[in-house]
């Protein structure tokens, strides 16, 4: 099983958005995402490199499995590459 590695906060935000979460508020350097049906908000700090334990905590709060996270992460990278090639 692939490991979860530290990532820039924007990559985790993209995964949450692909899963249907919306930015509900921001305070300081934290972004708060909500989704209907999920009781607790997912809080993402704006760090250049999010430590693995924070990523896992966000995934647990958001009810996103490791496999689903990796699938969404890969698809977000593929869509970014496709957009980059379309622009160039």
Number of C-alpha atoms within 10 A of each C-alpha: 5 7 8 14 11 15 15 13 18 16 15 21 22 16 23 25 16 14 15 12 20 17 16 12 11 13 8 7 9 13 18 18 21 20 18 10 6 12 10 14 19 24 20 22 18 15 13 11 14 19 15 14 12 14 19 16 14 18 19 13 15 21 13 16 12 16 11 14 19 16 12 19 17 13 14 17 14 12 11 12 12 11 11 10 9 8 7 5
